[in-house]
Amino acid sequence: MTLILTNDDGIDAPGIQALQQAVSQKAVIVAPLGHYSGCGHQVTTTRPIAVEKRSPSAYGIQGTPADCTRLALTQLFPDAQCVLSGINAGGNLGVDVYISGTVAAVREAALLGVPGIAISHYIKKGLPIDWEFAAQLTAGILAELLSQPWEPGTFWNVNLPHLAPDADSPELVFCRPCKQPLPVNYRVEGNEYYYVGKYSDRPLTPGSDVEVCFSGNVAITQLKL
């Protein structure tokens, strides 16, 4: 099995290096050269997309995560069997999936008839990410999800919790996505509005991916086109 690895934090981000460490199958990186966090399912159709071949297994794309998936599956590696996106520095829970470039990359894969898994890491302010632990945790998650039969038109969204070094190992919890809105708060200065919503203060639905991840476990949701 050949896997495409991509993200929205950029090809040099530590998260995609952790993702590469987590996979045991043949994998190639096709990821943005820049930072596209929060770009959603934006695609490039009105200008050329430059491709920087760094090695036979690493390509930097001057485009969005969805562009990366499109080019990978239709031009660069058309025989690839799966797209993995992440590990994103920051959660992509509930309604975040409509904003997330990380999730858009695997949604694009599903549109093209290929399985995909998005992996994100929730961040608690003031606590650094242990990327080594994230890679180990992701390896087990991928072993579980890649062994399951794929239902066309679906893709997986995984969110890792942010744990203290002495915390218990998290459980893998299959759950539904939260449908509550993100905090919409602004500070107004003259005619300028500054977003000040706090991610950790978002409302949540009991049993949803937001509650599961915030409580210290791995939230796994299956999404459909």
C-alpha positions as CSV (number, residue, x, y, z in Angstrom):
1,M,0.0,0.0,0.0
2,T,1.3,3.5,-1.0
3,L,0.2,6.3,1.3
4,I,0.1,10.0,0.5
5,L,1.0,12.2,3.5
6,T,-0.1,15.8,3.5
7,N,-1.2,18.5,5.9
8,D,-2.1,22.2,6.1
9,D,0.8,23.3,8.4
10,G,3.4,23.0,5.6
11,I,5.9,20.4,4.5
12,D,8.4,21.4,7.1
13,A,6.0,21.2,10.1
14,P,6.9,18.8,12.9
15,G,3.4,17.2,12.7
16,I,4.0,15.7,9.2
17,Q,7.4,14.4,10.4
18,A,5.6,12.7,13.3
19,L,3.0,11.3,10.9
20,Q,5.8,9.9,8.7
21,Q,7.3,8.3,11.7
22,A,3.9,6.6,12.6
23,V,3.4,4.8,9.2
24,S,4.9,1.4,8.5
25,Q,3.9,1.3,4.8
26,K,5.5,3.0,1.8
27,A,4.7,6.7,2.1
28,V,5.3,9.8,0.0
29,I,4.9,13.4,1.2
30,V,2.9,15.7,-1.0
31,A,2.4,18.8,1.2
32,P,2.0,22.6,0.9
33,L,5.2,24.7,0.8
34,G,3.4,27.3,3.0
35,H,1.0,27.4,5.9
36,Y,-2.7,26.9,5.0
37,S,-4.3,26.4,8.3
38,G,-8.0,27.2,8.2
39,C,-8.2,27.4,4.4
40,G,-11.0,24.9,4.2
41,H,-11.6,23.2,0.9
42,Q,-10.0,25.9,-1.2
43,V,-8.5,24.8,-4.5
44,T,-6.4,26.5,-7.1
45,T,-7.8,26.7,-10.7
46,T,-6.8,30.2,-12.0
47,R,-3.0,30.1,-11.8
48,P,-0.3,27.5,-12.2
49,I,0.6,25.3,-9.2
50,A,4.4,25.0,-8.8
51,V,5.7,21.7,-7.6
52,E,9.1,21.4,-5.8
53,K,10.5,17.9,-5.9
54,R,12.7,17.6,-2.8
55,S,13.3,13.8,-3.2
56,P,11.6,10.9,-4.9
57,S,9.4,10.6,-1.8
58,A,8.8,14.3,-0.9
59,Y,7.1,17.0,-3.0
60,G,6.3,20.5,-1.9
61,I,3.3,22.1,-3.5
62,Q,2.6,25.8,-4.0
63,G,-1.0,25.2,-3.2
64,T,-3.6,24.2,-0.6
65,P,-4.1,20.8,1.1
66,A,-6.9,20.0,-1.4
67,D,-4.6,20.9,-4.2
68,C,-2.0,18.5,-2.8
69,T,-4.4,15.6,-2.8
70,R,-5.6,16.4,-6.3
71,L,-2.1,16.5,-7.7
72,A,-1.0,13.5,-5.7
73,L,-3.9,11.2,-6.8
74,T,-4.3,12.4,-10.4
75,Q,-0.7,13.3,-11.5
76,L,2.1,12.3,-9.2
77,F,1.0,9.0,-7.6
78,P,-2.2,7.9,-9.2
79,D,-1.8,4.4,-7.8
80,A,-1.8,5.5,-4.2
81,Q,-4.3,3.8,-2.1
82,C,-4.9,6.2,0.8
83,V,-4.3,9.8,2.0
84,L,-3.2,10.7,5.5
85,S,-3.4,14.3,6.6
86,G,-1.7,15.7,9.7
87,I,-0.6,15.6,12.4
88,N,-2.2,19.0,12.7
89,A,-1.0,21.3,15.5
90,G,-4.5,22.1,16.9
91,G,-7.8,20.3,17.1
92,N,-10.2,19.8,14.2
93,L,-13.3,18.8,16.2
94,G,-17.0,19.1,15.3
95,V,-17.8,22.0,13.0
96,D,-14.0,22.7,12.6
97,V,-14.1,20.2,9.7
98,Y,-15.7,22.9,7.5
99,I,-12.8,25.2,8.1
100,S,-9.9,22.8,8.3
101,G,-7.4,22.4,5.5
102,T,-6.3,19.2,7.2
103,V,-9.7,17.6,6.9
104,A,-10.3,19.0,3.4
105,A,-7.3,17.0,2.1
106,V,-9.0,13.7,3.0
107,R,-12.4,14.9,1.9
108,E,-10.9,15.6,-1.5
109,A,-9.5,12.0,-1.5
110,A,-13.0,10.7,-0.8
111,L,-14.3,12.7,-3.6
112,L,-11.7,11.1,-5.9
113,G,-12.7,7.6,-4.6
114,V,-9.7,7.1,-2.2
115,P,-9.8,6.5,1.5
116,G,-8.4,9.2,3.8
117,I,-7.7,9.8,7.5
118,A,-7.2,13.2,9.0
119,I,-5.2,13.4,12.3
120,S,-5.1,16.5,14.5
121,H,-3.7,17.2,18.0
122,Y,-5.7,19.3,20.3
123,I,-3.6,21.9,22.1
124,K,-3.9,23.1,25.7
125,K,-2.4,26.5,26.2
126,G,1.0,26.4,27.9
127,L,1.6,22.6,27.4
128,P,4.0,21.7,24.6
129,I,3.2,18.9,22.2
130,D,5.1,15.7,22.6
131,W,5.4,14.8,19.0
132,E,7.2,11.5,19.8
133,F,4.2,10.3,21.8
134,A,1.8,11.6,19.2
135,A,3.6,9.5,16.6
136,Q,3.4,6.4,18.8
137,L,-0.3,7.0,19.4
138,T,-1.0,7.6,15.8
139,A,0.7,4.4,14.8
140,G,-1.8,2.4,16.8
141,I,-4.7,4.4,15.4
142,L,-3.6,3.9,11.8
143,A,-3.2,0.1,12.4
144,E,-6.8,0.0,13.6
145,L,-8.4,2.2,10.9
146,L,-6.4,0.9,7.9
147,S,-7.4,-2.7,8.8
148,Q,-11.1,-1.8,8.5
149,P,-13.0,-2.1,5.2
150,W,-13.6,1.3,3.6
151,E,-17.0,2.5,2.8
152,P,-16.9,4.7,-0.4
153,G,-17.9,8.3,0.3
154,T,-16.6,8.3,3.8
155,F,-13.4,9.5,5.6
156,W,-12.0,9.4,9.1
157,N,-11.3,12.4,11.4
158,V,-9.1,11.7,14.4
159,N,-8.3,14.1,17.2
160,L,-5.6,13.3,19.8
161,P,-6.0,14.8,23.3
162,H,-3.3,17.0,24.9
163,L,-2.1,15.1,27.9
164,A,0.3,15.8,30.7
165,P,3.4,13.6,30.8
166,D,2.1,11.6,33.7
167,A,-1.4,11.1,32.3
168,D,-2.9,7.7,31.7
169,S,-2.9,6.3,28.2
170,P,-5.9,7.5,26.3
171,E,-8.7,5.3,24.9
172,L,-9.7,5.2,21.3
173,V,-13.4,6.3,21.2
174,F,-15.5,6.1,18.1
175,C,-18.0,8.9,18.4
176,R,-20.2,11.4,16.5
177,P,-19.1,14.9,15.6
178,C,-20.3,17.8,17.7
179,K,-22.7,20.2,15.9
180,Q,-22.4,23.1,18.4
181,P,-21.0,26.3,16.9
182,L,-17.6,27.7,17.8
183,P,-17.4,30.6,20.2
184,V,-18.1,33.8,18.2
185,N,-16.8,36.7,20.2
186,Y,-15.1,39.9,19.0
187,R,-13.3,42.8,20.5
188,V,-14.3,46.0,18.8
189,E,-11.9,48.9,18.3
190,G,-13.4,51.6,16.1
191,N,-14.4,50.0,12.9
192,E,-12.2,46.9,13.4
193,Y,-13.4,43.6,14.9
194,Y,-10.8,41.3,16.5
195,Y,-11.8,37.7,17.0
196,V,-11.4,36.7,20.7
197,G,-13.3,33.4,20.9
198,K,-11.7,30.8,23.1
199,Y,-11.5,27.3,21.5
200,S,-11.5,25.6,24.9
201,D,-14.7,27.4,25.9
202,R,-16.7,26.0,23.0
203,P,-20.1,24.4,23.8
204,L,-20.2,20.6,23.5
205,T,-22.6,17.8,23.1
206,P,-22.3,14.9,25.6
207,G,-20.7,11.9,23.8
208,S,-19.5,13.9,20.9
209,D,-15.9,14.2,19.6
210,V,-15.4,17.5,21.4
211,E,-16.2,16.0,24.8
212,V,-14.2,12.9,24.1
213,C,-11.1,14.7,23.2
214,F,-11.4,17.4,25.9
215,S,-11.8,14.6,28.5
216,G,-8.4,13.1,27.5
217,N,-9.2,10.4,25.0
218,V,-8.8,10.0,21.2
219,A,-11.9,11.0,19.3
220,I,-12.5,9.1,16.1
221,T,-15.4,10.1,13.8
222,Q,-16.4,8.8,10.4
223,L,-17.6,11.5,8.2
224,K,-19.6,11.2,5.0
225,L,-19.6,13.3,1.8
